[in-house]
Amino acid sequence: MKKLTLICLMLSFAVITFAQKDFGGVIKLKTYAEGTTDPNILSQSQSEYEETVLGSLTKIVASQGGIGTIVIRDGNTGIMNVILDLSAMAYGKYLVSDTLNLKLIQFDYEYDETDTREIAGYKCKKAVVTIIDLETDDSEIRNLYVTDDLMNPKTYKSYDYPGLKGYPLYTAVEVDNAGEKYTIIVEASEITPSKKVKPIDFLLPAGWEPIQNAPESVKAMFGLGGEEDEE
C-alpha cells in the first residue's frame, strides 16, 4: 500500500512538473470567415498553416503569391523579425523588424475573461481583448480563447498580446469591408508536443539584407516608404 501511494505521488509530481514547463512543438491552425455568404471572402479566408512554438518563441513559415515569409516572434525580448523572400520575383531576401516597446507606446491592452470551451483537446477560457490606440483613442475588440495548460505562467510572455495570461488557441477579429461586417477566425486544429524543437530553430536564416537596402519598388510594395511616400 505504501509503495502504491509513493507511485501515485511520483505521478502527481510528474504531472505538476510537466505543467510548469513551457510547451515545445507544432500547432496546426486554420483560418476561416463567419458572418458572410460572399464566396470570394469565404474562399480567400480559408487557409491552413503550422506554427512552431517553444515557450515565448513562435515561428511561422509560409508562401503565397511568390512571396515567402518567415515570421519569428519572441515575447521575452519583445522583438518580431520577418524575412521576406522575393527570390521568385528576381529580388532577394529582406528583414523587417518590429519591437513590442513600440506597440506598447501606441497601444494599450485590456482583458476581460468570461466563459470556457475546449479547442484541440485543451480547455480554454474566453478572453475579450480591447486594443486601444493611445494616439487616436480608437479601439478594436478581439475575442480569444486561451489555455493555461501549455505554458508556465511564470515565464511565458506573449508578443501579440502583452500581459495575456494563457496561450491563445482561437482568435476572432471583426472586419468591416465597405460596410459589410464579418469575422475572421484563426483556430488551432491540432497540437503536437515535440522535444525536438530547440532554440536554434528560431534563429534567423542566412542571406538576408535589411529592408532599408531593398529597391524602392520593393519598399513601396509593402508600404515601407517607397517612391510615392517620399514625394
C-alpha positions as CSV (number, residue, x, y, z in Angstrom):
1,M,0.0,0.0,0.0
2,K,2.9,2.4,0.8
3,K,4.5,1.5,-2.5
4,L,1.3,2.3,-4.4
5,T,1.0,5.6,-2.5
6,L,4.5,6.5,-3.4
7,I,3.9,5.7,-7.1
8,C,0.8,8.0,-7.1
9,L,2.8,10.8,-5.5
10,M,5.5,10.4,-8.1
11,L,3.0,10.5,-10.9
12,S,1.3,13.6,-9.4
13,F,4.7,15.3,-9.2
14,A,5.4,14.4,-12.8
15,V,2.2,16.0,-13.9
16,I,2.8,19.1,-11.9
17,T,6.4,19.3,-13.3
18,F,5.1,18.9,-16.8
19,A,2.5,21.6,-16.3
20,Q,5.2,24.0,-15.2
21,K,7.3,23.6,-18.3
22,D,6.7,25.7,-21.4
23,F,5.3,23.9,-24.4
24,G,7.5,22.9,-27.3
25,G,6.1,21.6,-30.5
26,V,3.9,22.4,-33.5
27,I,0.4,23.9,-33.6
28,K,-1.7,23.5,-36.7
29,L,-4.1,26.4,-37.3
30,K,-6.9,27.1,-39.7
31,T,-8.4,30.4,-40.8
32,Y,-11.9,30.9,-42.0
33,A,-14.7,33.6,-42.1
34,E,-18.0,33.7,-40.4
35,G,-21.0,36.1,-40.8
36,T,-20.8,36.4,-44.6
37,T,-22.1,34.5,-47.6
38,D,-19.7,36.2,-50.1
39,P,-18.0,33.3,-51.9
40,N,-14.9,35.4,-52.6
41,I,-14.4,36.3,-48.9
42,L,-15.1,32.7,-47.8
43,S,-12.6,31.2,-50.3
44,Q,-9.9,33.8,-49.7
45,S,-10.2,33.5,-45.9
46,Q,-9.7,29.7,-45.8
47,S,-6.2,28.5,-45.2
48,E,-4.1,26.2,-43.0
49,Y,-0.6,26.7,-41.6
50,E,1.7,25.5,-38.9
51,E,3.3,27.4,-36.0
52,T,6.4,26.1,-34.3
53,V,6.4,27.0,-30.6
54,L,8.9,26.9,-27.8
55,G,7.7,28.8,-24.8
56,S,7.5,32.5,-25.7
57,L,9.1,31.8,-29.1
58,T,7.0,31.3,-32.2
59,K,7.8,30.8,-35.9
60,I,5.6,30.7,-39.0
61,V,6.9,29.7,-42.4
62,A,4.5,30.5,-45.3
63,S,4.5,31.2,-49.0
64,Q,1.8,33.0,-51.1
65,G,1.8,34.7,-54.4
66,G,5.5,34.2,-55.0
67,I,6.4,35.7,-51.6
68,G,7.9,33.5,-48.9
69,T,7.8,34.7,-45.3
70,I,9.3,33.6,-42.1
71,V,7.9,35.3,-39.0
72,I,9.7,34.9,-35.7
73,R,8.3,36.4,-32.5
74,D,10.0,36.5,-29.1
75,G,7.8,37.5,-26.2
76,N,10.8,37.6,-23.9
77,T,12.8,40.1,-25.9
78,G,9.8,41.8,-27.4
79,I,11.2,41.5,-30.9
80,M,9.5,40.3,-34.1
81,N,11.6,39.5,-37.2
82,V,10.0,39.0,-40.6
83,I,12.1,37.6,-43.5
84,L,10.5,38.4,-46.9
85,D,11.9,36.1,-49.6
86,L,11.3,37.6,-53.0
87,S,13.6,35.3,-54.9
88,A,10.8,34.1,-57.1
89,M,10.3,37.8,-58.2
90,A,14.1,38.2,-59.0
91,Y,14.7,40.1,-55.8
92,G,16.5,38.9,-52.6
93,K,15.6,38.3,-49.0
94,Y,14.9,41.2,-46.7
95,L,14.5,41.6,-43.0
96,V,11.7,43.7,-41.4
97,S,11.9,44.0,-37.6
98,D,9.4,45.4,-35.0
99,T,9.6,45.7,-31.3
100,L,7.0,45.3,-28.6
101,N,8.1,48.6,-27.0
102,L,6.8,50.5,-30.0
103,K,3.5,48.6,-29.7
104,L,3.1,49.5,-26.0
105,I,3.8,53.1,-26.7
106,Q,1.0,53.3,-29.2
107,F,-1.5,50.7,-27.9
108,D,-3.0,49.7,-24.6
109,Y,-4.4,46.2,-23.9
110,E,-7.3,45.4,-21.6
111,Y,-8.6,41.8,-20.9
112,D,-11.9,40.5,-19.6
113,E,-12.2,36.8,-19.1
114,T,-15.6,35.0,-19.4
115,D,-16.8,31.5,-20.4
116,T,-14.8,28.3,-21.4
117,R,-14.7,25.8,-24.2
118,E,-12.4,23.0,-25.5
119,I,-10.2,23.6,-28.5
120,A,-7.9,20.9,-30.0
121,G,-8.2,18.9,-26.8
122,Y,-7.3,21.7,-24.4
123,K,-9.6,23.5,-22.0
124,C,-9.7,27.2,-22.9
125,K,-11.2,30.3,-21.3
126,K,-12.5,33.2,-23.3
127,A,-10.6,36.5,-23.1
128,V,-12.1,39.6,-24.6
129,V,-9.2,41.9,-25.6
130,T,-9.7,45.6,-26.1
131,I,-6.8,47.2,-28.0
132,I,-6.8,50.9,-27.6
133,D,-4.9,53.3,-29.9
134,L,-3.4,55.8,-27.5
135,E,-2.9,58.4,-30.2
136,T,-6.5,58.4,-31.6
137,D,-8.5,56.7,-28.8
138,D,-9.8,54.3,-31.4
139,S,-10.3,50.7,-30.1
140,E,-10.6,47.2,-31.5
141,I,-12.1,44.2,-29.8
142,R,-10.8,40.7,-30.3
143,N,-12.3,37.5,-28.8
144,L,-9.7,35.0,-27.8
145,Y,-9.8,31.5,-26.2
146,V,-6.7,30.9,-24.2
147,T,-5.4,27.8,-22.4
148,D,-3.4,27.6,-19.2
149,D,-2.2,24.1,-20.0
150,L,0.6,24.8,-22.4
151,M,2.8,27.4,-20.9
152,N,4.4,28.2,-17.5
153,P,2.6,31.4,-16.4
154,K,5.7,32.5,-14.5
155,T,7.9,32.5,-17.7
156,Y,5.6,32.8,-20.7
157,K,5.2,36.2,-22.4
158,S,3.0,36.8,-25.4
159,Y,4.4,39.1,-28.1
160,D,1.0,39.7,-29.7
161,Y,-1.0,40.3,-26.5
162,P,1.2,41.8,-23.8
163,G,0.0,40.8,-20.3
164,L,-2.2,38.0,-21.5
165,K,-2.5,35.1,-19.1
166,G,-2.6,31.9,-21.1
167,Y,-1.8,30.8,-24.7
168,P,-4.4,31.7,-27.4
169,L,-5.7,28.8,-29.5
170,Y,-8.6,30.8,-31.0
171,T,-8.7,34.4,-32.2
172,A,-11.8,36.2,-33.7
173,V,-11.4,39.6,-35.4
174,E,-14.3,41.6,-36.8
175,V,-13.7,43.0,-40.3
176,D,-15.6,45.9,-41.9
177,N,-15.4,45.6,-45.7
178,A,-17.2,48.6,-47.3
179,G,-20.0,48.3,-44.8
180,E,-20.2,44.5,-44.8
181,K,-19.1,43.2,-41.4
182,Y,-17.8,39.6,-40.9
183,T,-15.4,37.8,-38.6
184,I,-12.0,36.3,-39.5
185,I,-11.2,33.4,-37.2
186,V,-7.8,31.7,-36.5
187,E,-8.3,28.4,-34.6
188,A,-5.9,25.6,-33.6
189,S,-6.9,22.3,-35.1
190,E,-4.1,20.0,-33.8
191,I,-1.4,20.4,-31.2
192,T,1.7,18.1,-31.3
193,P,4.3,18.3,-28.5
194,S,7.8,17.7,-29.5
195,K,11.1,17.6,-27.7
196,K,12.9,18.1,-31.0
197,V,12.0,21.8,-31.1
198,K,15.1,23.8,-29.9
199,P,16.0,27.5,-29.5
200,I,18.3,27.1,-32.6
201,D,15.1,26.6,-34.7
202,F,14.2,30.3,-34.1
203,L,17.5,31.8,-35.4
204,L,17.3,33.9,-38.5
205,P,18.4,32.2,-41.7
206,A,21.4,33.5,-43.6
207,G,21.4,35.5,-46.8
208,W,19.2,38.4,-46.0
209,E,19.6,42.2,-46.2
210,P,17.8,44.9,-44.1
211,I,14.7,46.2,-45.8
212,Q,16.3,49.6,-45.9
213,N,18.6,48.2,-48.6
214,A,15.8,46.9,-50.8
215,P,14.9,48.7,-54.0
216,E,12.3,51.4,-53.7
217,S,9.8,49.4,-55.7
218,V,10.1,46.6,-53.1
219,K,9.6,49.1,-50.2
220,A,6.5,50.5,-51.9
221,M,5.1,47.0,-52.4
222,F,4.9,46.6,-48.6
223,G,4.1,50.2,-47.8
224,L,7.5,50.8,-46.3
225,G,8.5,54.2,-47.7
226,G,8.5,53.7,-51.4
227,E,8.9,56.4,-54.0
228,E,5.3,57.5,-53.7
229,D,5.7,58.1,-50.0
230,E,8.8,60.2,-50.4
231,E,7.2,62.8,-52.7
